[in-house]
């Protein structure tokens, strides 16, 4: 790799690699130390093609969600198998990985601007700006950037566009799926809202049960399936359909029981 080789967005890959390494080392204990991230299904990741893969996930914090994905994806590609033990997997990280984020969030300070260099596709939200509800047209340049990123590699998007749970899925994600026909891989995360602050920068509570589940790619009829059908599939597969509200208390109870078992095992 040439020292000044750039990706399609003009980012110098050598700089991006070192930022991922440094931020990865700094964030590692948040998922394997203060808390222990329980991973399931990561073997799916290493069998995916190099480009045109769209990951869809629920959203709990601004930045911790994305960095957990840097850890899990790169560990899986290094044949770690549902484990992020030993951060050495970040020495040669996947550099053609991108994530969709709100432009105003990624420009809100020096640290977000540094994070943005690791792979942010910063777009203008059409429904909210500066804490207020708005209604503006989608910028075609934003859609084009997502296409560019899919052509170059993998893209992570949070189709609700907010960290508030059970908010509606934005139709824009379904339109991207119909238009560009990527492989769509669902991810469901949990425990981040309890262990981190909203930005995902500060640890709010330790020894929280965190989970990260990678699911099988969605089966989609790109030509004939409606936008509404794709939206509903996304709601269910990332467990943000209103019907999941009924099962949350049981899932939290099971998570607490699992954490107690691990504590007893460590103490024995």
C-alpha positions in Angstrom: 0.0 0.0 0.0 1.5 3.3 -1.1 2.1 5.8 1.8 -0.3 8.3 0.3 -2.8 6.0 -1.4 -6.4 7.3 -0.9 -9.9 5.8 -0.8 -12.7 7.1 -3.0 -13.5 9.8 -0.4 -10.0 11.2 -0.4 -8.9 9.7 2.9 -5.3 8.6 3.1 -5.4 4.9 3.9 -2.1 4.9 5.9 -3.7 7.6 8.2 -7.0 5.7 8.4 -5.2 2.5 9.4 -3.4 4.1 12.2 -6.5 5.9 13.5 -8.3 2.6 13.6 -5.4 0.9 15.4 -5.2 3.7 18.0 -8.9 4.1 18.6 -9.3 0.4 18.6 -6.7 -0.1 21.4 -8.2 2.8 23.4 -11.7 1.3 23.1 -10.9 -2.4 23.5 -11.4 -2.6 27.3 -14.9 -1.1 26.9 -15.9 -4.4 25.2 -13.4 -6.8 26.7 -12.5 -5.6 30.2 -14.9 -3.2 31.9 -17.7 -5.1 30.1 -17.5 -8.4 28.1 -19.2 -8.3 24.7 -21.0 -11.5 24.0 -20.8 -12.2 20.3 -22.9 -14.5 18.2 -22.8 -15.3 14.5 -19.5 -13.6 13.6 -18.6 -16.5 11.3 -21.1 -15.0 8.8 -18.8 -12.0 8.4 -15.7 -13.8 7.0 -17.8 -15.4 4.3 -19.1 -12.2 2.8 -17.8 -10.7 -0.5 -15.4 -7.8 -0.5 -17.9 -5.2 -1.7 -21.6 -4.3 -1.9 -22.5 -5.5 1.6 -24.9 -3.4 3.7 -25.1 -4.0 7.4 -28.2 -2.8 9.1 -28.4 -2.4 12.9 -30.4 -1.0 15.7 -28.7 2.0 17.3 -27.9 2.7 21.0 -25.0 5.2 21.2 -23.4 7.6 18.7 -19.9 6.0 18.6 -19.6 2.9 20.7 -21.9 0.9 18.3 -19.6 1.6 15.4 -16.4 0.8 17.2 -17.8 -2.5 18.5 -18.3 -3.3 14.8 -14.7 -2.4 14.0 -13.7 -4.9 16.7 -16.1 -7.7 15.8 -15.6 -7.4 12.0 -11.8 -7.4 12.1 -11.6 -10.1 14.7 -13.9 -12.3 12.6 -11.8 -11.7 9.5 -8.8 -12.8 11.5 -10.6 -16.1 12.4 -11.2 -15.2 16.0 -14.6 -16.8 16.1 -17.1 -14.8 18.3 -14.2 -13.4 20.3 -12.3 -10.0 20.5 -9.7 -11.3 22.9 -6.2 -9.9 22.0 -6.6 -6.7 20.0 -3.8 -7.7 17.6 -6.5 -8.3 14.9 -6.5 -4.5 14.4 -2.9 -4.5 13.1 -4.2 -4.9 9.5 -7.8 -3.7 9.8 -10.3 -3.7 6.9 -10.0 -0.3 5.4 -12.9 -0.4 3.0 -15.5 -0.3 5.7 -17.8 2.7 6.0 -20.7 3.8 8.2 -23.6 6.2 7.6 -23.7 9.1 10.2 -25.4 12.4 10.6 -23.2 15.3 9.3 -24.0 17.5 12.2 -22.9 14.8 14.7 -19.6 14.2 12.9 -18.8 17.9 12.8 -19.7 18.6 16.4 -16.2 18.6 17.8 -12.6 17.6 17.2 -13.1 14.0 18.4 -16.1 13.3 16.1 -14.0 14.8 13.2 -11.2 12.3 14.0 -13.8 9.5 14.1 -15.2 10.6 10.8 -11.8 9.9 9.1 -12.1 6.2 10.0 -15.0 5.8 7.5 -17.9 8.1 8.1 -20.4 8.7 5.2 -21.7 12.0 6.6 -25.2 12.8 5.3 -27.7 15.5 6.1 -30.8 14.1 7.9 -34.0 15.0 6.1 -36.2 14.7 9.2 -34.2 16.3 12.1 -31.6 19.0 12.5 -30.2 20.7 15.6 -32.7 18.9 17.8 -35.8 20.0 15.8 -38.1 18.1 13.5 -37.7 19.3 9.9 -38.8 18.1 6.4 -36.3 18.6 3.6 -35.4 16.9 0.3 -32.9 14.0 0.2 -29.6 15.2 -1.3 -28.7 13.1 -4.3 -25.0 13.6 -3.4 -25.6 11.8 -0.1 -27.1 8.8 -2.0 -24.2 8.8 -4.4 -21.7 8.6 -1.6 -23.4 5.5 -0.2 -23.2 4.0 -3.7 -19.5 4.8 -3.9 -18.9 3.2 -0.5 -20.8 0.0 -1.5 -18.8 -0.2 -4.7 -15.6 0.1 -2.7 -16.6 -2.2 0.3 -18.9 -2.6 3.2 -21.4 0.0 4.6 -23.0 0.1 8.1 -26.2 1.9 8.5 -28.7 2.5 11.3 -32.0 2.6 9.5 -33.9 4.3 12.4 -31.5 7.3 12.2 -31.7 7.7 16.0 -30.6 6.1 19.2 -34.2 6.1 20.6 -35.5 2.5 20.5 -38.5 1.5 18.4 -38.6 4.5 16.2 -39.8 4.0 12.6 -37.4 2.6 10.0 -36.5 5.3 7.5 -37.7 4.4 4.0 -34.4 5.7 2.5 -32.7 2.5 3.6 -35.2 0.4 1.7 -34.8 2.5 -1.4 -31.0 2.0 -1.2 -31.6 -1.8 -1.0 -33.9 -1.7 -4.0 -31.6 0.5 -6.1 -28.2 -1.0 -5.4 -29.1 -4.6 -4.5 -26.5 -5.1 -1.8 -26.2 -8.2 0.4 -28.1 -7.0 3.6 -26.7 -8.4 6.9 -28.7 -7.6 10.1 -27.0 -6.9 13.4 -28.7 -6.6 16.8 -26.8 -5.0 19.7 -27.8 -4.6 23.3 -26.4 -3.4 26.6 -24.7 -0.3 25.1 -27.3 2.1 26.3 -26.8 0.8 29.9 -23.0 0.8 29.8 -22.2 4.0 28.0 -23.5 7.6 27.8 -25.5 8.6 24.8 -22.4 9.5 22.7 -20.8 6.2 23.6 -17.6 7.9 24.8 -17.9 7.6 28.6 -18.5 4.4 30.6 -21.7 4.9 32.6 -21.7 1.4 34.3 -19.4 -1.5 34.4 -20.2 -5.3 34.3 -23.1 -4.8 32.0 -24.2 -7.6 29.8 -23.5 -6.5 26.2 -24.5 -8.6 23.2 -23.7 -8.4 19.5 -25.6 -10.8 17.2 -24.9 -11.1 13.5 -27.8 -12.7 11.6 -28.0 -14.4 8.2 -28.3 -12.1 5.2 -31.9 -11.1 4.4 -33.7 -12.8 1.5 -34.9 -10.0 -0.7 -36.7 -10.0 -4.1 -35.0 -6.8 -5.3 -37.2 -6.5 -8.4 -40.6 -7.3 -7.0 -40.6 -6.6 -3.3 -42.2 -3.3 -2.2 -40.5 -0.6 -0.1 -43.1 -1.3 2.6 -42.3 -5.0 2.7 -38.5 -4.3 3.0 -39.1 -1.8 5.8 -41.2 -4.3 7.7 -38.5 -7.0 7.2 -35.9 -4.6 8.6 -38.1 -3.8 11.6 -38.4 -7.4 12.5 -34.8 -8.5 11.8 -33.2 -5.8 13.9 -35.8 -6.4 16.6 -37.3 -2.9 16.4 -40.9 -3.8 15.4 -43.4 -2.7 18.1 -44.2 -6.3 18.9 -40.8 -6.7 20.4 -41.7 -4.3 23.2 -43.5 -7.2 24.9 -40.4 -9.4 25.0 -37.9 -6.9 26.3 -38.5 -7.5 30.0 -37.9 -11.2 29.5 -34.7 -10.6 27.5 -33.4 -8.3 30.2 -34.1 -10.9 32.9 -32.3 -13.6 30.8 -29.3 -11.3 30.3 -29.1 -10.6 34.1 -29.2 -14.3 34.8 -26.4 -15.0 32.3 -24.3 -12.3 33.8 -24.8 -13.7 37.3 -23.7 -17.1 36.1 -20.5 -15.7 34.6 -19.7 -13.8 37.8 -20.2 -17.0 39.9 -17.9 -18.9 37.5 -15.2 -16.2 37.8 -15.5 -16.2 41.6 -15.2 -20.0 41.8 
